[in-house]
Amino acid sequence: MEMQQRIIELFESKPARYTKENRLLYNEFIEALNHGKIRSAEKQNGSWVVNEWVKMGILTGFRMGLLTDLPWSDRKNFFDKDTLPEKHFTLADQVRIVPGGTSVRNGSYIAPGVAIMPPAFINVGAYVDSGTLVDSHALVGSCAQIGKNVHLSAGAMIGGVIEPIGSRPVIIEDNCFIGGNTGIYEGVIVQGKAVIAAGTIITASTPVFDSVHGDYLDKEPGKAVTIPANAVVVPGSRPLKGNADFSVYCPIIIKYRDEKTDLSTVLEQAIR
């Protein structure tokens, strides 16, 4: 029986006690996540598709796990589910993890060539592709999908989502530049080569105005906005409906990438 079907059956059965065979299945599932063989969302025929069964597997790990003592150093311990320990790397993984408090949870895929500055946190189910820099105090939430050659600046918050099962995670496509102290949450997609300026916050309910085309970005029914490829987004405001004396927050696409933008966001490969 395929892993997918076995995970679905285990998730839906909600056994009172988990067997050794259940644990072995879960361990097989986590190793597949660790190596990028499966992922919580993936692009199919040009569109992002949520793999609900992968989220089921992660939630099964939470149900199955027992609170345990997880030694971290001679001076400090952590206490978490025994199914979700910290991920361990070796030199063969070719991932740069600079000393200083970074933690990556088991069940996430970190590709060769990724650099992680301290302190950063990457949660279970996340997928971080090659050439990406995760800077200090950045968060990559559960199941978030980060493409190749992405720059997540210091303090960038990439939200996660495990439940509801069908909810889309935040997706940052290849070659995006995400500025410092940004927050991207609730299933927002940032398409390739977009630039999100420092301090910009985008959620599922945030209207985003495209000043180049003179209109607000459309949203798929029940889903968050998709930031177009090459868009340059900055924090802005709009008049409060019914009361022009006040304004509310509204990110604005001020332009689409040009040569000047490319020069200001060029990635330094020497640090990767």
C-alpha positions in Angstrom: 0.0 0.0 0.0 1.3 3.4 -0.9 2.5 5.7 1.9 -0.2 8.3 1.1 -3.1 5.9 1.6 -1.6 4.4 4.8 -1.1 7.9 6.3 -4.7 8.9 5.4 -6.1 5.7 7.0 -4.0 6.2 10.2 -5.1 9.9 10.4 -8.7 9.1 10.0 -8.8 6.1 12.4 -7.5 8.1 15.4 -6.4 5.1 17.4 -6.4 5.3 21.2 -2.9 3.8 21.1 -0.3 3.8 18.4 1.6 0.7 17.5 5.2 0.1 16.6 4.1 -0.3 13.0 2.4 3.2 13.2 5.6 4.7 14.4 7.6 3.1 11.6 5.2 4.5 9.1 5.5 7.9 10.6 9.3 7.7 10.6 9.2 6.8 7.0 7.0 9.7 6.3 9.2 12.2 8.1 12.3 11.0 6.3 10.5 11.6 3.0 9.8 15.1 4.1 13.4 15.6 5.3 14.7 14.7 1.8 12.2 16.7 -0.2 10.6 13.5 -1.7 7.2 14.7 -0.6 6.0 18.2 0.3 2.8 19.9 1.6 2.3 21.9 -1.6 3.7 21.7 -5.0 3.3 23.2 -8.4 1.3 21.1 -10.9 0.6 22.4 -14.4 1.4 25.9 -13.4 -0.8 26.0 -10.3 0.0 25.4 -6.6 -1.8 22.3 -5.2 -2.0 21.5 -1.5 -1.2 17.9 -0.6 -3.6 17.4 2.2 -2.3 13.9 3.1 1.1 15.4 4.0 -0.6 17.7 6.5 -2.5 14.7 7.8 0.9 12.9 8.4 2.3 15.9 10.3 -0.8 16.1 12.5 -0.6 12.4 13.1 2.9 13.1 14.5 1.5 15.6 17.0 -1.2 13.1 18.1 1.3 10.2 18.3 4.0 12.1 20.1 4.7 12.0 23.8 6.1 15.0 25.7 9.7 14.3 26.4 13.0 15.9 27.5 15.0 17.0 24.5 18.6 17.9 25.6 20.0 20.8 23.7 23.1 21.7 25.6 24.8 21.1 29.0 22.9 24.1 30.3 19.4 23.9 28.8 16.8 21.4 27.8 13.6 21.7 25.8 10.3 19.8 26.2 8.4 18.8 23.1 6.7 15.8 21.4 9.2 13.0 20.8 8.0 12.7 17.2 9.1 16.3 16.5 12.7 16.8 17.6 15.2 19.2 16.2 16.6 18.3 12.8 20.2 17.2 12.7 22.5 18.1 9.9 25.9 16.8 8.7 28.5 18.4 6.6 27.3 16.3 3.7 24.0 18.2 3.7 26.0 21.3 2.5 23.8 23.7 4.5 25.4 26.7 6.2 24.0 27.1 9.8 25.9 29.9 11.5 26.2 29.4 15.3 23.9 31.4 17.5 20.6 29.8 18.3 19.0 28.6 15.0 16.6 25.7 15.2 15.2 23.6 12.4 12.4 21.1 13.2 12.6 17.6 11.9 10.4 17.0 8.9 11.5 20.0 6.9 13.5 20.1 3.7 16.6 22.3 3.6 18.3 22.1 0.2 22.1 22.2 -0.3 23.3 25.7 -0.7 20.9 27.2 1.9 22.4 29.6 4.4 20.7 30.2 7.8 21.8 33.1 10.1 21.2 33.1 13.8 18.7 33.0 15.4 16.2 31.7 12.9 13.5 29.0 13.1 12.2 26.7 10.4 9.2 24.6 11.3 8.0 21.1 10.3 6.8 20.6 6.8 8.6 23.6 5.4 10.5 23.4 2.1 13.5 25.7 1.5 15.1 25.4 -1.8 18.8 25.9 -2.9 20.5 29.3 -2.8 18.1 30.8 -0.3 19.3 32.9 2.6 17.3 32.8 5.9 18.5 35.8 7.8 18.6 36.6 11.5 15.3 36.4 13.5 13.4 35.1 10.4 10.7 32.5 10.7 9.7 29.9 8.1 6.4 28.6 9.4 5.0 25.1 9.2 4.5 23.8 5.6 5.7 27.2 4.0 7.3 26.7 0.6 10.3 28.8 -0.2 11.9 28.7 -3.7 15.4 29.0 -5.0 17.6 32.0 -4.5 15.2 33.8 -2.1 16.4 36.4 0.3 14.5 36.3 3.6 15.8 39.4 5.3 16.2 39.9 9.1 12.9 39.6 11.0 10.9 38.3 8.0 7.9 36.3 9.2 6.7 33.7 6.7 3.5 32.3 8.3 2.7 28.6 8.5 -0.4 26.5 8.3 -1.1 22.9 9.3 -4.8 23.2 9.8 -7.4 23.4 8.4 -6.1 20.6 6.3 -7.0 22.1 2.9 -5.6 25.5 3.6 -2.8 26.7 1.4 0.5 27.5 3.0 2.5 30.7 2.3 4.5 30.2 -0.9 7.5 32.3 -1.9 8.6 31.5 -5.4 12.1 31.6 -6.9 14.3 34.7 -6.8 12.1 36.8 -4.5 13.5 39.4 -2.2 11.6 39.7 1.1 12.6 42.7 3.1 13.2 43.1 6.8 10.4 42.9 9.4 7.9 41.8 6.7 5.0 39.5 7.5 3.4 37.2 4.9 0.7 35.0 6.2 -2.4 32.9 5.6 -1.8 31.3 2.2 -0.4 34.4 0.3 1.6 33.5 -2.8 4.5 35.7 -3.8 5.4 34.9 -7.4 8.9 34.7 -8.9 11.2 37.8 -8.6 8.8 39.9 -6.6 10.2 42.3 -4.1 8.4 42.9 -0.8 9.8 46.0 0.8 10.7 46.2 4.5 7.8 46.4 6.9 5.1 45.2 4.5 2.4 43.0 6.0 0.2 40.8 3.8 -2.5 38.5 5.0 -5.5 36.7 3.4 -7.7 39.8 4.1 -5.2 42.5 3.1 -6.3 44.4 0.0 -3.2 45.1 -2.3 -3.4 48.0 -4.7 -1.6 47.8 -8.1 -0.8 51.4 -8.9 0.7 50.4 -12.2 -2.6 49.0 -13.5 -4.8 51.2 -11.3 -6.8 48.5 -9.5 -6.8 46.1 -6.5 -5.5 42.6 -7.0 -8.1 40.0 -7.5 -8.5 37.1 -5.0 -9.6 33.6 -5.7 -12.7 32.8 -3.8 -11.8 31.7 -0.3 -8.1 32.2 -0.9 -5.5 34.8 -0.2 -4.0 37.2 -2.7 -1.3 36.3 -5.2 1.5 38.9 -5.6 2.4 39.0 -9.3 5.8 38.1 -10.6 8.3 41.0 -10.6 6.0 43.2 -8.5 7.6 45.7 -6.1 5.4 46.0 -3.1 5.7 48.7 -0.4 3.6 49.6 2.7 0.9 52.2 2.0 -2.6 53.3 3.0 -6.0 54.0 1.6 -8.9 56.1 2.8 -11.2 54.5 5.4 -14.5 53.7 3.7 -17.2 56.2 4.9 -14.7 58.4 6.8 -12.1 60.2 4.7 -10.5 61.7 7.8 -8.8 58.3 8.5 -6.7 55.9 6.5 -6.2 52.1 6.8 -3.2 50.0 5.9 -2.9 48.9 2.3 0.3 47.5 0.5 0.9 49.1 -2.9 2.6 47.7 -6.0 4.6 50.8 -7.0 6.2 49.3 -10.1 7.4 46.1 -11.6 11.1 45.1 -11.6 13.5 47.0 -13.8 17.2 47.2 -14.1 17.5 49.6 -11.1 15.5 47.1 -8.9 17.7 44.2 -10.1 20.9 46.1 -9.1 19.5 47.0 -5.6 18.5 43.4 -4.8 21.4 41.5 -6.4 22.3 38.5 -4.2 25.9 38.0 -3.0 26.7 34.4 -3.8 29.9 34.5 -1.7 27.8 34.3 1.5 25.9 31.2 0.4 
